[in-house]
C-alpha cells in the first residue's frame, strides 16, 4: 500500500490547472448523474433513499438539484441520520484524510491530502482554504462538525463539507464573580453529542485569578467548567474543579463513551485526568498511572478505549496505558526503543498511532506489528493537532433539526 501526503497549493499556474481539473471532474459527475437518473427513478423510493444514503456528501449536494423529490429526501433530518449511519459504517475511505495543525506565527490549520494506493481523496478544499476564522484551534470531528477556537476569544461550530460556519455567543463567566477576578486567556475544550437531549455541546475549562491588593502576585483559583448547548444557543456555568490545575490541550479528538478527557497537573506535580460527561454535564477527576515521569505524554484512543501514551526521553521507550471506567490504569505494552521519536501526537484508524520525529517528520506506527509508515511530511515545530476529516450533511444553522439527528461518532 502506497502512502503519501500532499499539501494543497492554490496559487499561480498550479492553481489554474487545479481549477481546470476540478471543472472536468464536475462535468463528468454531472453527466454520470443524468445517466443514472433515468435508471434510478424507476426504483421504489425506499431503495432510492437507501442508495443515496451510501453516497459521499459532495455527490449528494449535487443530487439535491436533480429534482424536487430528491431535494426533499436529501434535506430531511431522517435522511441525514441514515446517511451518518450507512455511509460511515460501510465506507472507511472517509478516514483517509487528515487535518494537520501546526504553529507558524499562531496555530494555523494546514490542509493535507492523504493518498492511499495513489487514489486521491476529494476534500472540500475551497471551504477549508476559505475558512472564516484563520489561525484557529480545532476539536472534532463529531458527526462531521468541528469546534473552532481562537485566542482572541472567538468560538464557532463549523461543517466544512456543506460550508456552514456558526459563531458562538460570548462565553459566560462564573455567576457573581467579583470585578477584581479575571479569567485566563488560555483554555481547554471538548466537543460532543448528548444522546439523551439530542444536543451538540461544547465544554470549555478556564482558570481565573484574584488580583492581589498588594500587587505582589496573583492568587490562583480553581478552573471553571462552562458548557455551550447548540439547542439553546447559550452557555451555562457547571461548577469548578477542585484545584487550579494546569490543563493540557488534546492533540487528537478524545471522545470515548460520550465523555471528553484532558490531562492536567498542579505545580508540575499532582498529575490528574479530568473527564466531562456530555449527557449528565458532570465532571470527574482521576489519578493517572504510577510511572516514572515521562518526557512527553498524551491521551489517545486504542481499541475504542481511552489510553495514555507516554514517551521516556532517556530510554526512548514508549508505553501504552489503558484506562477502565472504574478508574484503573493498566500498562498494555511497552514499545521501543524508538530513538528518533520526539513526541506522540495521537491516534488514527485501525489502532495506528501518530508520532513525530525530532526532525519534524510525522509517521504512522502500528503497535502490533511495530511497522511504521512515513508520510513524507514534516512540520517545522511541534505538531499541535492531527484530526480526521469527516464530511456530513448535519446542519448547525437549524438547531431544531440538528437535535433530531442520530449521532454516529468515529
N, C-alpha and C positions, 0 to 999 in steps of 0.2 A: 504494500500500500504506500503510495507516494503522498507525503505530507509537506505542505509548504504554506507560507503566509505571504500575502501580497497587500501592500498598502495602497489605498486609492489615491490617484492623482487626477485633479480636475482642472488643470491649467495648461495653457499653450496648446500645442498640436496634439498632445496626448488626450487632453480633454475633448478636443474636436473629434478625434477618432472614436473616443468612448461614446460620445453623443450619437454618432452615426451608427455605431454598433447597437446601442440601445434602441434606436428607431427601427433598425432592421428586425431586432427581436420582437419589438412591439407589433410590427406589421405581420410578422409570422404568426404570432399568437392570435391576432385578430382574425386572420384567415382560417386558422385551425378552429377558432371559436365558431365561426359561421358555418363551417362544415359540420362541426359537432352538433350544432343547434338542430339541424334537420333530422338527426338521428335521435337525440336525447328527448326532444319534445314529444316523441311518440311513446315514451315510457310513462309509467304511473308516477304521480307526483312524489309519493313516498320514496321511490327509487331514485328520482332526480335529487331529492334532498340528501339521500344517503351518499350519492356520488359527489355532490357539491361539497359536502361536509368533510371530504377527504382531500380537498384540493388546497394548494397554498393560498395565502391571503392575497397576494398580488393578482392571481388569476381571478379570485372571487370579486375583487374590486372592479375588474374589467367586466366580469359577467353581470354585475348589477345593472349595466347599461344595455343588456341584451333585450329585456322586455320587462314589463311591469310585474309580472308574476315572479320572475327571478329576483327582481329588486326587493320585493316584499319578503321572499324566502330568506335571502341573504341578510336582510336588515333585521329580521326578527330575533328577539332575545333567545328563543329556544334553539334557533339555528346556531347562534354564536356559541351557546353552551355545548351543543352537539359537536361543533367544529373543534372546540377545545379538547373534547374527549376523543373524537375519531381521528383527527389529523395528527395530534401529538402522541397518541397512544399507538398509532400504526405507522408512524413515519419518524425515523430517528434522524433524518437529514437536517432538521432544524437546529440540532446541536452542533452542526459543522461550522458555525460562525461565532466569532468572538469579538467582544468589545474590550479593548485594552486601554487602561487608564494610566497615564504617566505624568510626572511632574516636569513641566518645562519652566515657565515662569510661575504659573499656578498649576493646579491639577487640570489637565486637558484630556479630552477624550479623543483617542485615535481610532479610526475605523479600520479594522483589519479583516481581510477576507481569507478564510481558511479553505484551502483546496485539498480535497480528499480524492485520491486516484485521479488527480488532474481534472476533476469535474468541478467547475466553479459553482459556488452557491450564490444566488442572486439576493442581494441585500437592498434595503430601502436607502440606497446611498445618498440620494438627493435630500431625503428627510434628515438623515444623520448629519450630513455636511452642513445643512442649513439650520441646525439646532438653535432655537431662540436663546438659550442660556449657555453660552460657551464657557469653557474653563470651569466645569462643574463636576461634582462627585455623583456617582450613580449607586443605586441599590435595586436589585432585581435580577432577572425578570420574574414577576408574578402575573401569570396569565398574559404575558406579552407587555405588561405595563412596567414602567420604571419610576422610581422616586429620584428626583434630581435636586441637588442642594449646592448652593454657592455660599462662600464665606461672607458675602455681603448681606446674608440673611434671607435671600430669595429662595423659595422652595416651590417645587412643581411636581405634577404627575405627567407622564409622557408615554404615548404609544407611537413609536416611530413608524410602524407599518401602515397606519391609517392617518398619519400626520396630525395627531391630536396632542395638544400641549395645554395643560391647565395650571395656571399659577395658583398657589395656595394662599389663603389669608395669612396675615402676620401671626406668628406664634404667640400664644398667651403666656403670661407669667404666673408664677405661683400666687394664688389669691392672697391679698393683703400683704404682699411683700413690701417692706418699708422702702422708702425712697433712697436710703443710704446703702441698699443692697443692689448688686448688679450681676447680670448673667454673663457667663463666659461666651466669647465668640466661637469657641470650639464645642463641637457636639458630636455624638454618635447617633446612628439612626438605623431603623429597620422598616421593612415594608412587607405586608402580607394580607391575607384574606380571612375574614371571620366567617366560618361556615354557618354559624348559628344565626347571626343577624344579616348574613349575605352582604357584607360590607368590606370594602378595601380600607385598610388602616395604615397610617404612618406613625411610628413611635420614635420620639426624639428624647435623648437624655442629655441634660445640660447642667453643669455645675454653676453655683452662684456664690458670691463673696460679699462679706460685710467690710466696708472700708473702716479701718482703724481710726478712731478720732485723733490719736496721737501721730497719725501719718507714718507710723513705723512699719507697718506691714498690713496686708490684707488677711483676714481670717477666713479660712475655708469652711464651707458648709456643705452638707450632703447634696447629691445630684438629684435634680428634679426629673420626673418622668412625665412627658407630655404626649398626648395622642390626638392625631387628626383622623376624623371619620369622613370618608367621601360621601356617605349617605346624608349626613347632617351638614357637611361642608364647614366644620368647625373643629377647633382644638379644645381639649379639656385637660386639666391637671389631674394626674393619677397618684400623686404622692412623691415621697423622696426615698432614695436608697438610704441604707443605714449609715453610710460613711461618704466622705468626699473622695470617691475613687477616681483615679485617672483611667479612663476607659479608652480602649483601642478600637479604631475603625476597622471593620472587616474588609478584607481584600477580595472576598468572593461573597456570593449571596448565601447567607447562612439562615436557612429557614427549615426547621425539622419539626414534624408533628405539630404544626400551627404555632410554633414558638420561634422567636428570634433570640440569638445569643451573642454576647460580647465578652471579651476578656478585659480585666482591669486589675489595678493594684493600688495600694496606698503607701506613699513614701517609698516606692520601688521595692516594696515587700508586701506581705499580707495579700498574696495574689488571690483573685476571685474570678468566677464566671457569673455573669448576670443573664437571666432569661426573662423574656416577656411573652406571656400567653395572649395571643390575639383574640381569643374567644372570651376569656374572663377579664381582660385588661389588668392582669396581675403580674407582678414581677417577683423573682426569687434570686437569692444569692447562694452560690455553691463554691466549695473549695475546688482547687484544681489539683492534679496529681502531685504526689510527693516525689519529686525528682530533683536531680542536680540541675541548677539553674541553666537553662539553655541560652544560646546566643540569640536565637530568634524562635518565635512560636506563633502559630495562628490556628484558627478554627477552620474546619473543612467538613465535607460530607463524604462518607465512605460506607458502602453497602446500605445506603439510605439511612445511616445513623450519624450522629454528631461525633466527630473525632477531633483530637488535638494533635497538631503536627509540631514537633519540637526538634530543632537542629542544634547540635552541640559543636561549637566552633573548633575546639581543640582536637577532638577525635573525628569530627565530621560524621558522626553517627546521626541517623535520622530515626526518631521514634514516632510511632503512631499509637495514640491512646484512644480507646473507645469509651463512650460515656453511656450509662444506663439511666433510665428515668428516675431510679432510686437515688441518683447522685453518686454512683460508684464509678471510678475510673479503672480501666484495665489496660495494661500495655498489650497491644495486639501483636506487634513485632518491631524489631529494630533492623534498620537497613544501613548499609554502608560498610566501609567509609565511602562517602561521596566527596572527594577532595575539592572539586571545583564549584560545589553548590554554595550559594550565598544565603538565599532565603527561600522558605516555602511560601508560595503565594496562595494556593487553594486547590480546588478540585475541578475535574471535568468529567465527561461521561465515561461509563464503563470502569469506574473506580480509578481513572487516571488522575495523577496529581500534577499540578503545575508548579514548577520550580524555576528559580532564576539563578544563573551562574554569576560569578564575580565579574565576568566581562560584560554582563548585561544580557546575555543570551537567555531566552526563555525556551523551556522544553517540557514535553510531557513525559511522565515517568509512571511505569506500571509496577506497583509494589509486588505483585505476584510473580512476575517474570523478571523483574528488575531491568526490563527493556526501556530504553529512553529514545524518544523521537524528537530530534532537534527541529524546531520550527523555522530555523533560519531567520530569526527575528531578534533584534537586540533593542534594549531600552537603555537610554543614556544614564538614567538614575534608577533608584529603587522603584520597582513596579508598585503602583498604588491600587491596582484592581484589575481583575480579569473576569468578565461577565459573559454568560451565554447570550446570544442574540436570538430572541424568540418573537415571532410575529403572531398577532392575533387580531380579531375583529372587535375586541372588547372596547367599548367607548367609555371615556372618562367625562364626557360632556353631559350625558344623561344619567344623573345619579340614580334615578329610579330603576332604569333598565340595568345599570351596572350591578346593582344589588341583587338582581334576579338571576344572574348568571352563575352557572356552576363552575367552580374553580378546579382546574386540574394542574397542580403545581409540578414543576420539574424537580 
